[in-house]
Amino acid sequence: MRSDGDPPSLPPPSLPQAERNRTMPQSARIVLGLLTAWLLSSLSMPARAQTLTYEPLDGPGLGKHIVFIAAEESYRSELSMPLMARILSRQGFRCTVLFAIDPANGRIDPRVRNNIPGLETLDSADLLVAFLRWRELPDEQMKHIVDYAESGRPIIGLRNATHPFRYADRTDSPYARFDSASSDPPGGWGRAVLGETWVSHYGVNLVESTRCEVAPDQAGHPILRGVPERFWLPDDVYGISESLEGDAQPLLLGQPLTDWTPDAPANAEKPPLPIAWTKTYTGSAGRAARIFTCTMGHGDAFKVEPFRRLLANACYWCLELEEQIDPLSDLSIIGQYQPGPVGMVGFREGMTPSDPLFANPADENSDTRAVIDDTQPGWRALTEADFAPVNSAADTWRWHDGQLHCTGQPVSVLRTAKTYRNFELVVEWMHERTAGNSGVFVWVTPESIRRLTEAGKPGLPQGIEVQVLDHGYTELMRSQGQATDWFGTNGDVFPVGVRMTPFPPLSPDGSRSFPREHRAKGHGEWNHYYVRAIDGEVRLWVNGGEVSGGTGCDPAEGYLCLESEGSPIRFRRLRIRELPGPESTER
């Protein structure tokens, strides 16, 4: 008996094989041979996967299934939705991604507007995340989306999901009324369910980027937990009608800027508009569903950690898990993510849902957690009460939702309230912009702190600096015609006005310990530093791997400082464990 994957048995030939070969023309034998080979290989070939699923790890989302739909041509949702699915699977959610698939070859193709295989998974899903535009699905597929919405289960709509359907050919479909140009309901499915339909590009697309600002009186909303009150996105603001549908409550406002850079001024002729809101939708089942809509969604926007946090928090809120939202949870980019240009020019032809591009790699921080367990006895958090001002402005440093925000202005430091000698230190940091510059100082001399405090002017102290530098700094220096061989962007350690013998490899002048491995992540990503300082020796681990350090440090006791040097940066999970040695002293 054959298995289902085996080719079927062929009947015995009516003539001996040699006789058949003599009586059949050579050309026919060639054609028949090719046809037979194709038939046998086709019958034995397994069907290509048409959906992508990430199984959950342990976490607060266990037991919940999120289904993402990525079906639009413009903003690389076929890459960003798998990214968010990978991230959320690490928090316990089972995540399935559905794509627009060309039925002729099984490949992902957003130009195919009438086929999204796997929509039946919505029948048992707990949350739908919709990122689709102008689909005209067959009724048997569309039914699953409509039935889901009418059931009262939650929905998240992203970017052009406000205009998800366009029935240009099948106007007789019972679902044609959900066309974004519909008058019944007005604005179609997008406005009725998500709160708005397509209106316009309010900010000029690819020209006017966006400063995101928390809406008045909404800072305490669970979706905004851990999200800064103001952050930049490489994305443009969508226009909206005079009012959003139903009980929509804006959470974020988007201020168009004059160009596509973080420091661009606001376009004074365009006041901010809502770019993210919550609402409810009550379908035929009579249950009010939680809805979250965000009109941001450019591929590069997903490189910005606050945006990923906003969307992850929205998933928790939609699923009524808001008590489980951790403002410090790890939302680092997992796996490959390089979205490229908007539109079909940036689309990668030939992808399938089983493409290695979508692989879910081993946890990038697993080795960090194995080497440095800062939950063991003796570790404690460093909080606002553990730090004292030196020479910064009043608004340079701000604590919010367990994170320390630094504007980068002026060049200055924030010091600990006491000095330390032997210790282990954990610091997580993230540059908000490319080319960011900062640092962590250890064993800072009290004399240099006194001078900076008394002068009240910009400046940095004397001590051992653990460099916190974004990769973009190299290109910045190069663009200014400056040398780039004297520093690294993966965790240099070097003395500033004190003595230290650096570990190799060394900088060209021998003053810095250069990293042995390049492990640091770029701006918009959280990095994990573990510093061990014992008896005059400093060692640095970056994202789980030891990279640099030095010995013979003198002095080998002093303050710890965080550095402000020109660009915004955030710190979190500051933790310390003092080790045996001379008592640290209060200063």
C-alpha positions in Angstrom: 0.0 0.0 0.0 1.4 3.4 -0.9 1.3 6.5 1.2 -0.7 9.6 0.1 2.5 11.2 -1.0 3.6 8.4 -3.3 2.9 8.5 -7.0 0.0 6.2 -8.2 0.9 2.8 -9.6 1.0 2.7 -13.4 -0.8 -0.1 -15.3 1.4 -2.7 -16.9 2.2 -1.9 -20.6 0.3 -3.8 -23.2 3.5 -4.2 -25.2 7.0 -5.0 -24.0 8.9 -1.7 -23.4 11.4 -2.3 -26.2 8.5 -2.9 -28.7 6.8 0.3 -27.6 10.0 2.3 -28.0 10.4 0.9 -31.6 6.8 1.8 -32.5 6.7 5.3 -31.0 8.4 8.3 -32.7 11.4 9.7 -30.9 9.8 13.1 -30.5 6.7 11.6 -28.9 8.9 9.5 -26.6 10.7 12.7 -25.4 7.4 14.6 -24.8 5.9 11.6 -23.0 9.0 11.2 -20.8 8.9 14.9 -19.8 5.2 14.8 -19.1 5.6 11.7 -17.0 8.4 13.2 -15.0 6.4 16.3 -14.3 3.3 14.3 -13.3 5.2 12.1 -10.9 7.1 15.1 -9.3 3.8 17.1 -9.0 2.0 14.2 -7.3 4.7 13.7 -4.8 5.4 17.4 -4.0 4.0 18.6 -0.7 1.7 21.7 -1.0 3.4 25.0 -0.2 2.4 26.7 3.1 0.0 29.6 2.4 0.1 31.0 5.9 2.8 31.8 8.5 2.4 30.9 12.2 4.7 31.6 15.1 4.1 29.3 18.0 4.2 31.0 21.5 6.8 31.0 24.1 5.9 31.4 27.7 4.4 34.8 28.6 1.2 36.7 29.5 -0.4 36.0 26.1 -0.6 32.3 26.5 -3.9 30.9 25.2 -4.5 33.9 22.9 -4.3 33.7 19.1 -3.6 36.9 17.1 -4.2 36.8 13.3 -2.5 39.4 11.2 -3.6 40.3 7.6 -0.8 41.8 5.4 -2.3 42.6 2.0 -1.3 46.0 0.6 1.2 47.3 -1.9 2.6 50.4 -0.3 4.1 50.1 3.1 5.8 46.7 3.4 3.2 45.1 5.6 4.3 41.7 4.3 7.5 42.3 6.4 6.2 44.4 9.3 3.4 42.1 10.3 5.7 39.0 10.5 8.0 41.2 12.6 5.3 42.1 15.1 4.1 38.5 15.1 7.6 37.3 16.0 7.9 39.9 18.8 4.5 39.0 20.3 5.1 35.3 20.1 7.9 35.9 22.6 5.2 37.2 25.0 3.1 34.1 24.8 0.8 34.9 21.9 0.2 32.4 19.1 0.5 34.5 15.9 -0.6 33.8 12.4 0.1 36.0 9.4 -2.1 35.9 6.3 -0.9 37.3 3.0 -2.2 38.2 -0.5 -1.1 35.1 -2.4 -0.8 34.5 -6.2 -2.7 31.2 -6.6 -0.7 30.4 -9.7 2.6 30.0 -7.9 1.9 30.3 -4.2 4.0 33.4 -3.8 3.2 36.5 -1.8 2.0 39.3 -4.1 0.1 42.3 -2.8 -1.0 43.1 -6.4 -3.3 40.0 -6.2 -6.4 41.6 -4.7 -8.8 38.7 -4.7 -7.0 36.0 -2.7 -6.0 35.9 1.0 -5.7 32.2 2.0 -6.3 31.1 5.6 -9.0 33.6 6.5 -10.9 30.7 8.1 -8.4 31.0 11.0 -10.4 34.1 12.0 -13.2 31.8 13.1 -11.4 30.9 16.3 -9.0 33.9 16.6 -8.9 36.2 19.6 -7.6 39.3 17.9 -7.5 40.6 14.3 -4.7 43.0 13.2 -5.7 44.3 9.8 -3.2 45.9 7.5 -4.8 45.7 4.0 -5.9 48.0 1.3 -8.5 47.9 -1.5 -9.1 44.1 -1.6 -12.0 42.6 -3.6 -12.2 39.1 -2.1 -14.4 36.3 -3.1 -17.5 36.0 -0.9 -16.3 32.8 0.7 -13.2 34.6 2.0 -14.8 37.9 2.8 -17.4 36.1 4.9 -14.7 35.3 7.6 -13.7 38.9 8.0 -17.2 40.2 8.2 -18.3 37.4 10.6 -15.3 38.1 12.8 -16.2 41.8 13.0 -19.8 41.2 13.7 -19.0 38.7 16.5 -17.8 41.5 18.9 -14.2 40.4 19.0 -11.4 43.1 19.0 -9.7 44.5 16.0 -6.6 46.6 15.3 -6.5 48.6 12.0 -3.2 50.0 10.7 -2.5 52.7 8.2 -4.4 52.0 5.0 -6.7 49.5 6.7 -9.1 52.5 6.9 -9.9 51.7 3.2 -9.5 47.9 3.1 -12.0 47.0 0.3 -12.9 48.2 -3.2 -15.5 46.4 -5.2 -14.8 47.7 -8.7 -15.8 44.5 -10.6 -18.1 42.5 -8.3 -20.6 45.2 -7.5 -23.3 42.5 -7.1 -21.5 40.9 -4.1 -23.4 41.2 -0.8 -20.2 42.5 0.6 -19.8 45.4 -1.9 -21.4 47.7 0.6 -18.2 47.6 2.6 -16.3 49.4 -0.2 -14.5 52.4 1.2 -16.6 54.6 -1.1 -19.9 53.2 0.2 -22.7 55.4 1.4 -24.3 52.6 3.4 -22.5 52.4 5.7 -20.9 55.8 5.0 -17.2 55.2 4.3 -17.7 51.4 4.2 -16.2 48.9 6.6 -13.2 51.2 7.4 -15.2 54.0 8.9 -17.9 51.9 10.4 -15.6 49.5 12.2 -12.2 51.4 12.6 -13.6 54.9 12.8 -12.4 56.4 9.5 -12.1 55.8 5.7 -9.6 57.1 3.2 -9.6 61.0 3.2 -6.1 62.2 2.1 -2.4 62.5 2.8 -2.4 65.4 5.2 1.3 65.3 5.6 3.0 65.1 2.2 4.0 61.4 1.7 7.7 60.8 2.0 8.3 64.5 2.5 6.7 65.6 5.8 7.5 63.2 8.6 5.6 63.2 11.9 6.1 64.2 15.5 3.8 62.0 17.6 2.4 63.6 20.7 0.2 62.1 23.4 -3.3 63.6 23.2 -4.4 65.8 26.1 -5.4 63.9 29.3 -4.5 60.5 27.7 -1.1 59.9 29.2 -2.5 57.4 31.7 -4.1 55.2 29.1 -2.8 51.6 29.2 -1.9 51.6 25.5 0.5 54.5 26.2 2.3 52.8 29.1 6.0 53.0 28.4 5.4 55.2 25.3 7.2 58.6 25.4 5.0 61.6 25.4 6.6 62.8 22.2 8.5 60.8 19.6 9.4 61.0 15.9 8.2 58.7 13.1 9.4 58.5 9.4 5.7 58.5 8.4 3.2 61.0 7.2 -0.1 62.0 8.7 -3.4 60.9 7.1 -6.2 63.4 6.7 -9.4 62.7 8.6 -13.0 63.9 8.3 -14.4 66.6 10.6 -15.0 64.0 13.2 -14.2 60.3 13.7 -16.9 57.8 13.8 -18.8 56.9 17.0 -17.1 57.0 20.3 -13.6 57.3 19.0 -11.1 58.7 21.5 -7.8 60.0 20.1 -4.7 58.8 22.0 -2.0 60.2 19.8 -1.8 63.4 17.6 0.5 63.7 14.6 2.2 67.0 13.8 3.5 67.2 10.2 7.1 68.3 10.0 8.7 70.2 7.1 10.9 67.3 6.1 11.8 63.6 6.7 14.2 64.2 9.6 13.6 64.1 13.4 14.8 67.7 14.0 12.7 69.3 11.3 10.4 72.1 12.5 6.7 71.7 12.5 4.7 72.8 9.4 3.0 75.8 11.0 0.2 75.6 8.4 -0.9 72.1 9.5 -2.0 71.7 13.1 -1.8 68.2 14.5 -4.5 65.6 13.8 -5.4 62.3 15.5 -3.2 59.4 14.3 -4.2 56.7 16.9 -7.5 56.2 18.7 -9.7 53.7 20.4 -13.4 53.1 19.9 -16.0 50.4 20.1 -17.9 48.6 17.3 -21.1 46.7 18.1 -21.9 44.1 15.4 -24.9 41.9 14.9 -24.0 39.8 17.9 -24.7 42.8 20.1 -21.3 42.8 21.8 -19.2 46.0 21.8 -15.7 45.1 20.5 -12.6 47.0 21.5 -11.1 48.7 18.4 -7.7 50.4 18.1 -6.8 52.3 14.9 -3.4 53.8 14.0 -2.9 55.6 10.6 0.9 55.3 10.9 2.5 52.2 9.3 5.5 53.0 7.0 7.9 50.1 7.0 10.6 52.2 8.6 8.2 53.3 11.4 8.5 49.8 12.8 12.2 50.4 13.4 11.2 52.9 16.0 10.7 51.2 19.4 8.0 53.5 20.8 5.9 52.7 17.7 6.3 48.9 18.3 5.5 49.4 21.9 2.3 51.3 21.0 1.1 48.5 18.8 2.1 45.7 21.3 0.3 47.5 24.1 -2.8 47.9 21.9 -2.8 44.1 21.4 -2.9 43.7 25.2 -5.6 46.3 25.6 -7.8 44.9 22.9 -7.6 41.5 24.6 -8.4 43.0 28.0 -5.0 42.2 29.3 -4.1 45.8 30.1 -3.0 44.8 33.6 -0.3 42.7 32.0 1.3 45.6 30.0 4.9 45.9 31.1 6.3 49.4 30.1 9.8 47.8 30.2 9.1 44.7 28.2 11.6 43.7 25.5 10.3 44.7 22.1 13.6 44.5 20.2 13.5 43.7 16.5 13.8 39.9 16.1 15.1 38.3 13.0 15.6 40.0 9.6 13.8 43.3 9.0 14.9 45.7 6.3 11.7 47.0 4.7 13.2 49.1 1.9 11.3 51.6 -0.2 7.6 52.1 -0.3 5.4 50.9 -3.2 6.1 48.0 -5.5 9.7 49.2 -6.1 10.6 48.0 -2.7 8.7 44.7 -2.9 10.8 41.5 -2.9 9.5 39.2 -5.6 9.4 35.5 -5.0 8.7 35.4 -1.3 6.5 32.6 0.1 5.1 32.3 3.7 7.8 29.7 4.4 10.6 32.0 3.2 13.7 32.0 5.5 13.3 35.7 5.7 10.5 35.1 8.2 12.5 32.7 10.4 12.1 33.2 14.1 15.7 33.0 15.4 16.8 32.0 18.9 16.2 34.6 21.5 18.9 37.2 20.9 19.1 38.0 24.6 19.1 34.4 25.9 22.8 34.4 26.5 22.5 37.7 28.3 20.0 36.2 30.7 22.1 33.1 31.2 25.3 35.1 32.0 23.8 38.0 34.0 20.8 37.2 36.2 20.2 40.5 37.9 17.3 39.1 39.9 19.6 37.2 42.3 20.2 38.3 45.9 22.1 41.5 46.2 20.9 43.2 43.1 18.8 46.3 43.4 17.2 48.9 41.1 18.8 52.3 40.7 15.9 54.8 40.7 15.5 58.5 40.7 16.3 58.7 44.4 19.8 57.2 43.6 20.9 60.1 41.4 21.8 63.7 41.8 22.1 66.6 39.3 25.5 68.0 38.4 25.6 70.4 35.5 22.5 69.6 33.4 19.5 71.8 32.7 16.3 71.3 34.6 14.7 69.4 31.8 17.7 67.3 30.6 16.7 64.2 32.6 13.2 63.0 33.2 11.9 59.7 34.7 8.7 58.3 33.2 7.2 54.8 33.3 10.4 53.3 34.7 12.6 54.9 32.0 15.1 57.7 32.3 14.7 60.1 29.3 17.6 62.4 28.4 17.3 65.2 25.9 21.1 65.3 25.1 21.3 69.0 25.9 23.5 70.4 27.3 26.6 68.2 27.4 26.6 67.1 31.0 26.1 64.2 33.4 23.8 62.8 36.1 25.7 61.2 39.0 24.8 58.7 41.6 24.2 60.0 45.1 27.1 57.9 46.5 30.4 56.5 45.3 31.1 52.8 44.5 34.2 50.6 44.5 33.5 47.0 43.6 30.2 46.3 41.8 28.2 44.8 38.9 26.1 47.2 36.9 23.3 46.5 34.3 22.2 49.4 32.1 19.8 49.1 29.1 19.9 52.0 26.7 18.4 53.1 23.4 19.4 56.0 21.1 16.3 57.7 19.7 18.2 59.0 16.6 20.9 58.0 14.4 24.5 59.1 15.3 23.6 59.4 19.0 26.4 59.9 21.5 26.4 59.1 25.2 28.2 57.1 27.8 28.3 55.5 31.2 31.1 56.7 33.5 32.4 54.5 36.4 34.8 55.5 39.2 34.3 59.2 38.5 36.5 61.4 40.7 34.7 63.5 43.3 37.0 66.4 42.4 35.8 66.5 38.8 32.2 66.4 39.9 32.8 69.3 42.3 34.4 71.4 39.6 31.5 70.7 37.1 28.9 71.5 39.8 30.5 74.7 40.9 31.1 75.9 37.3 27.5 75.1 36.2 28.6 74.8 32.6 28.6 72.1 30.0 31.3 69.5 30.4 32.2 65.9 31.3 33.9 64.4 34.4 37.1 62.4 34.9 36.7 58.6 35.2 36.4 55.5 33.1 34.0 55.9 30.2 32.0 53.0 28.8 31.1 54.4 25.3 27.4 54.5 24.3 27.6 55.4 20.6 25.1 54.7 17.7 26.5 53.2 14.5 25.4 56.2 12.6 28.1 58.3 14.3 30.7 56.8 12.0 28.9 58.1 8.9 28.3 61.5 10.5 32.1 61.9 11.2 32.9 60.7 7.7 30.4 63.2 6.1 32.2 66.0 8.0 35.6 64.9 6.7 36.8 63.6 10.0 38.7 60.5 10.8 36.7 57.5 11.9 39.4 55.0 13.0 39.9 56.3 16.5 36.6 55.1 17.9 34.1 52.2 17.7 30.4 52.0 18.0 30.1 48.6 19.8 31.3 49.5 23.3 34.7 51.2 23.7 36.2 51.5 27.2 38.7 54.2 27.9 40.0 56.6 30.6 39.2 60.3 30.7 41.7 62.2 32.8 42.6 59.1 34.9 44.7 56.0 34.4 43.8 52.6 32.8 45.6 50.0 30.8 43.1 49.0 28.1 42.6 45.4 27.0 43.3 44.6 23.3 42.4 45.2 20.6 43.4 48.8 20.9 42.6 52.0 19.1 45.4 53.3 16.9 46.8 55.5 19.7 46.5 52.8 22.3 44.2 54.7 24.6 40.9 52.8 24.0 39.9 49.2 24.4 38.1 48.3 21.2 35.4 45.6 21.2 36.4 42.1 20.2 32.9 41.5 18.9 30.4 43.8 17.2 27.2 43.1 19.2 25.5 46.5 19.6 22.2 47.3 17.9 21.3 50.5 16.1 19.2 53.5 17.1 15.6 52.6 18.0 16.8 49.3 19.6 17.4 48.5 23.2 21.0 47.4 24.1 22.0 45.6 27.3 25.3 46.6 29.0 26.7 44.6 31.9 29.7 46.2 33.6 31.9 44.4 36.1 34.2 46.7 38.1 36.4 45.0 40.6 39.7 46.0 42.2 40.7 48.4 39.5 39.6 46.3 36.6 36.6 47.1 34.3 35.0 44.6 31.9 32.1 45.2 29.6 29.5 42.8 28.1 27.3 44.0 25.3 24.1 42.1 24.6 25.5 39.0 26.3 29.0 38.9 25.1 32.2 40.3 26.7 33.8 42.8 24.4 36.2 45.2 26.0 37.7 46.6 29.3 40.8 47.5 31.1 42.9 47.1 34.2 45.1 49.1 36.5 42.4 51.8 36.8 43.4 54.6 39.2 41.3 55.7 41.0 39.2 52.6 41.5 36.4 54.2 43.4 34.0 57.0 42.6 30.7 58.0 41.3 28.7 56.4 38.5 27.5 58.9 35.9 25.2 58.9 32.9 26.1 61.2 30.0 24.1 63.7 28.0 26.0 64.5 24.8 24.0 66.0 22.0 21.1 63.6 21.2 18.1 62.1 23.0 18.6 58.7 24.6 16.7 56.6 27.0 17.9 54.3 29.9 16.0 51.6 31.7 16.5 48.6 34.0 19.4 50.3 35.8 20.5 47.7 38.4 23.5 47.3 40.6 25.0 44.8 43.0 27.8 45.9 45.3 30.6 43.3 45.8 32.8 42.7 48.8 35.5 45.3 49.4 36.0 48.6 51.2 32.7 50.3 52.2 31.4 52.7 49.6 31.0 56.2 51.0 28.2 58.8 51.0 29.2 62.1 49.3 
